[in-house]
């Protein structure tokens, strides 16, 4: 994704000047499925972006070109109902969220270009929502704050696209800071920037190249199971609003008052919050051995207690355990496909990739993809 590339496509299509905005994808170092439970997360923006060229339209119609998909859409009115499985829903959702706040978004022309891999668990959809929210706010002088834009993007995903995700992906895309992760309290939205003290190590993402269809439905189901666990704890005299407020002792105390699934979901969330604080302490001291152990423990919980892994993800994590130069790894994102995130020694990366490619191809008949997750800044005009 480049400004020059966006400008060239926009001028050839619309023959007018435009403004340029970009928003990053994100990694999440640790703290998975904790955001919608009011817990802690540790995301970082990456140096892969969703970019747009955009300008007000002289006509009454909206026209949006998705250059990476070789697709475009033109319309005069924003419908109140989403179009089945169409990328424009993310943008319409953002427009609806602005409308809810009293802002009318006039007709515009836009070109979208992104180098964030789709389906890899790097929040390409959040970046798309955030970049349009940022652009509308600047172009149409809405005067909204960064946290306002974060909520707008989340509402688009929840209310229009239909995925009941938490706030982490959008928050990271808006607030990212190069060379830092964000320790975010999803209950209060208080946050601090954590320096990425990786020493001679890097974050290696390994893409399974699969995304199982049950991901969205199971994601929403996990949220319901967590809410049900909270409800049963409250019914039995434990005062809390979310799993964030529960201790591991309280979860075990309630084990036989919950279903097996509810107990395992609650157990995982409470333990993952605790792991995150320990991971931050380890990474701030460049203690890679400890940090890697917490990554492996996170994957174990996601596999056995939260049950959102899949054979491809499990194979990658088990394979890296036997390789020199890997401190730790786990699945990243919602699960059921996408990437694993791995803390690795820089000088061993090529050797690691070679070994994994051979093993993965032998097992599944395809080769995984690899990305070095360098950090990037949050949404901006550029």
N, C-alpha and C positions, 0 to 999 in steps of 0.2 A: 504494500500500500504506500503510494507516494503522492505528494501534492501535485507533482507534474503529471502523473497518470490521471488523477482525478480531474485536473484542469483540462487536460486534452479531451477526455471523454465528454465533460460538461460543455465545453465550447463547441465541439462537433455536433452535439445533440441540440443545444439550446441557443448557442451563439450569443451568450450574454456573460458578463462578469459574474463571479460567484464568491462565496465565503467558504472557508475550509475549517472543518472541525474533526477531531479524532478522540476516541476513547479506548482505553486498553482492555484486553482480556485480563484474566487474573489466574494466579495459582492460589491454592490454600495450603499452607505448610502443615497445619494440623488444626483440628476442630471441625470435624465434618458432621453435618446434620445437627449441629448444636445451635445454629442461628435462630431457627424457628422455635427453639426451646428456651429462648432468652439467655443463651449461654455465651461463651467466648469463642472467637474465631481468630485466625492469624493469616489473613490473605496478604497478597502483594500484587500490585499491577505488574504486567509483563511488557516487554518491548515489541509486542504484536498488537495491532490496533485495527479498529473499525473506523474508517474515515468517510466523510461525506463532503461533497461540494454541493452547496445549496444557495438558492436565491429566490426572492419573491417572484411569483409568476405574473406576467402581464395579462394572463387570461384568468378565467374563473376556475379552471381545472388544475388539479394536482397531477404531477407526473413524476414518478420515481423510477429510476433505473438501477437495478441490482446487477452491476457489471460482472461480478464473479459468477452469478447464476445465469448470465446471458438472458435476463428476464426484465420486464418492466411492466408497470401498471399505471393507468391513467383513470382518474375519477373526478367527479365534481362534488360529491357529497360523501362524508364519512358515515358509514353505516353504524348502527348501534349494536350490531351483531358481528362477531368475527367470521372470517372466511375460513373454511375448513383447511387446516394445515398450510396456511399461506404466510410467507414472511412479512407481508404488509400488516398483519395483525399486531406485531410489535410496535410499529409506528402509529397505527391507529390507536392503540392502547395509550401511548404517550399523549397523543392529541386529546383523547377523552379526559385524561387526568388533568391536563391544562384547562380544558373546558370546565371541569368540575370546580376549579379554583377561580373561575370567572374570566379566563383568557380565551379569546377567539384566535385560532391560528389561521391566518389567511392562506390562500392558495400559494403553493411554492413548487419549484422544480428541484430535484435532487438526484445526485448520483452516489451510489454506495459502493465502496471498495474496501475489502477487508483481507488481512493476512492472518487472522485468528482462525485456526482450524475448527471447523464445525463438527460437533459431536465428540470432541476430545476432552470435554470437561473443563474448558478454559473460558467459559461464560461468554461465548460469542453473542448470545442473545442479549445479555445484560449490556454489553458494549454497544450494541445497536440501539437499544432503548436510551442509554445514557447519552450517546452522541447526538441523537435528535433532541433530547431534553435540553442539552447544553446549547445546541444551535438555536432552538426556539427561544430560549431565555435571552440569548444575546441579540439575535436578529430582531425580535419583536419587543425587546426592552421590557421584559416582564418583571425584572427586579427580584427574582427568586434566589434563595441561598443555595449553597451546595447540598445541604441536607434536604431542602425542598425538592431538589432535582433527584436525589436519591429515592425519596418516597414516591415521586412521580413514576420513576422507572420500575420500582417494585409493584406499584399499583397496576401498571400496564401488564406486567407478567402475571400477577395474581388474578386480576379482575377481567382482563380481556383475552389473554392467552390461555389462562386456566391452570397454570402451574402454581401450586401453593408454596412457593419457595420463601425463604427468609430474606433478610436485607443484605446479607454479606456481599453477594456478587455486585450489586449496584453500588453499594458503599465503596467497595474496593475500586471500581472503575472510576468513580468520581474523585475519591480522596487519595489515590495512590501517590507514593513518593519514591523516586528512584533510590535504589540501594537500601530500601527499608521495607519491612513488613508492617502491617497494621494490627496491633492487638486491640480488638474491638469488643466491647461489652455490648451485646445485642439487646440487652434490657434497657440500659440507660443511654446507649449510643456514645458513651464516653470512649475515647480511644487514645492510644499513644503509638508513636512510631518506634519500631524496634529495629536498630541497625542490623543488617544482615552480615554478621561476622562469620563468613564462611571460610576464611583463611585460604588455603589452597584447594578448595572444594567448590563444586558447582551443583546446581539443581538440574537434574536430568529427568525429563518427562519421557515416558515410553508409552506410545499410543497403541492400544490393542487393535485399533482399526475396526472395532465392532461397537455397536450401540444397540442393545437389545430393546425390543419394542415395549417391554413392561416397565421401562424406567420411570416414565411420568406417572403412571397409575400407582406403582409401588411407592413412589416418593410421597404422593398424597396419602396413601394408606399408612405409611410410617408416621406421618404427622397426626393422623387420627388416633393411632395406637398410643402415641405419646400423650395426647390430650386425654385419652381414656385413662391412662395410668395416673395422671394428675388428678382426675376426677375421683378415682377410687381412693387415692391417698387422702384427699380432702374429706371424703365421706367417712373416713376412719380417723378423723381428728388431727391430721397433719396439716398445718397451715402453710400453704404455698400457692403461688399463682402459676408456676410452670416448673418443669424439671430442674431449672436453674436453682431453685430454692431447696432442692432435696439433697440429703446426704446419702452416702452409700449405705450407711447403717439403716436409714429409714426405708430405702429401697428393699433391702433384704428383710426388714421387719414386715413389709407388705407382700412378700413373695407369694404367699398362699391366698392373698386377697385379690390378686390380679390373675389374668390369663398368663400362660407361659410367654406369649409374644409380648404382652405389655411389660412383664418383668424384665425381659431381655432388652427391650428398647430403653427402658428407664435406666437399667444398669449401665448400658453402653454410654448414654448421654452424660450421666454423672461422672463416670470414669474418664470420658474424653475431655470434659472440662478440667478435671484435675491434671490430666496428661499435658494439656496445653500450657498450663502455668509452669510445669516442670520442663517442658521443651523450651520455652522462652528463656528460662534460667540457663539451660544447657547451651543454647545457641548464642546467648549473649557472652558466654565464657569460652566460646569456640570449642566446646566439649562435644565433638562430633560423635564419639562412641555412645554417649548418653542420649544425644538427640536422635541418633539412628535407632536406638532401642525403643524410644517412644513412638517412632514411625511404625516400626514392626508391630508394636502393641496396639496401635490404632487400627492397623489393618486386621489384626486378629479380632478385635471387637466389631469392626464393620462386617467381617465375614460371618462370625459365629453368633453375635448378639443382635446386630442390626440387620443382618442377612441381606446386604445389598451388593455383594460381590458377584463374580461369575467365574467360570473356569479359566478364561483368558487372563483376567486380573490376578487370580490366585497363582496361576502358573508363573507369571512375571515376577511376583513377589517371592515365590519359593525359589525361583532360578537365581535372582540377584543375591539371595542369602549365601549362596555358595561361591560367589565371585569376589576376588580380591579388589579392593578399591571402592566397595559399596558399604556405606555406614548403615543405611536403612532405607526402607521404602514402604509405600502403602498405596492403596487405590485413592484417587482424588476425585472429588465431585460427588454427584448423586449416586453413582454406582452403575452396575449392570453393563459396563463397558467404559470407553473413554481411556484415560491415562492412569498410569501409576506415577507418583512423584518420588524421586530417589535422591538421596544425598550421597554424592560420589566424589572421589578424588579426581581432580582435573586431568592429571597425567594418565589416568587409567581409562578415560572415557572411550577411546576408540577400541580398546581391548574388550571393555564391557559390552559395547554395542555389537561387536563381532560375535561374541559368545552368545548373547541373547538372541540375535537374529537367527543363528544356526539352530538353536534349541527351539525357538518359537515356530520357525518354519517347519521343522520336523514334526512338531506337535499339531499345528493347526493348518499348515499348508499355505500360510501367508507370512509376510514379513512385517514386523511392527515399524512404526515411524518414531523418530526421535526429535526432541526439541530441547535446546538449552534454554532454561527459563531465566534470562536476564531481566532485571526489574526495569520498570518504566514509570513515568509520571501519569497523573490522572487526566481526565477529560479537559480539553482546551481547544481554543481556536489556534490555528497554526498557519 
